[in-house]
Amino acid sequence: MVLRDDTINQTMLVPMDLRKLIPKDHPCYFIKNVADYIDCSEANREFADTPGEFAYPRELLLRLVLMSVFDGGLSSREIERRTQTDVGYMYLAGMQHPSYRTILRFKRNYSNLIDEAFKMTIKIATEEDLVKIHHVSVDGTKIKSKTSINKLTNKQQLKIMKQHLEKSIKLDEEEDEELGEESGNSVPETLTDEEKFKEIFEKVNKSSKDDRNKNKLRASSKKLLKQAEENPEKILKKVEKLEEKLNESEKDVISINDPDARLMKNKKGRWEFDYNAQIAVDEHKGIIIASHVTNKSKRSSRTYSSNRTSKIKFKRNIQ
């Protein structure tokens, strides 16, 4: 037996066609074919004749995102890493290396292109008889939100914060009107006189004891109010937005950092701010034919048998 040479440091005389390194049945070719039929021209025109560095074509980013979904839903950082280490991703990226931030922005801003590509794959699968829609299973799972259980608020907290902020803004306006160009560092005589100050303090202290729990702020609310020192109007708008989201919610509390998330019980029986992801899978080849993310806590787990109503319903979703 002859030992092969170790060619790890050998260079190539001519550029290598990456397709010669990828098996012919590799899914990256299917991903490319799907992306080729998605019209990205309008999205690309947004970057025409604009200052700054050259933007990556939307088709390129779409191919990478679709491939990452095929591989189980990879993070943007992992996609960036694979464009440097995985031949399939190198081929789809044309040997370019978009950063994870660029990929993440694409996911956020061009979800319509991703949805269109997903529908295209279902149509192709249906055409190739890979989807029967005879037996469809629907299930869901809880996805944790990027917020803490400690970062919550309720109607009473929002009401108190609004009062504090409105009062603060009003005082600022009154001081501007009264003092004009003066510094505003002077204080009333009642606060500099020791006896008069003691009298006021005892009055305020008694009032606080009477309603010590009624107007008590949580640490998360205090932190939000602390941010209002720089721009109280901005924080007031945020509080009003939180109040609006809470009124839309079925719950009594809402997350300050992620008001769209809802308090749900996860698989471990713990309460946390989550989203509820739902998927519908065709039994024939295990192909996902529909997906949806909601902030409703009710968990779905259903099976649709073969009947005309179910077929029509899912075919309409695909179209």
Summary of the structure (lengths in Angstrom):
residues: 319
radius of gyration: 29.4
end to end distance: 59.5
largest distance: 104.0
contacts: 779
relative contact order: 0.12
helix: 49%
strand: 13%
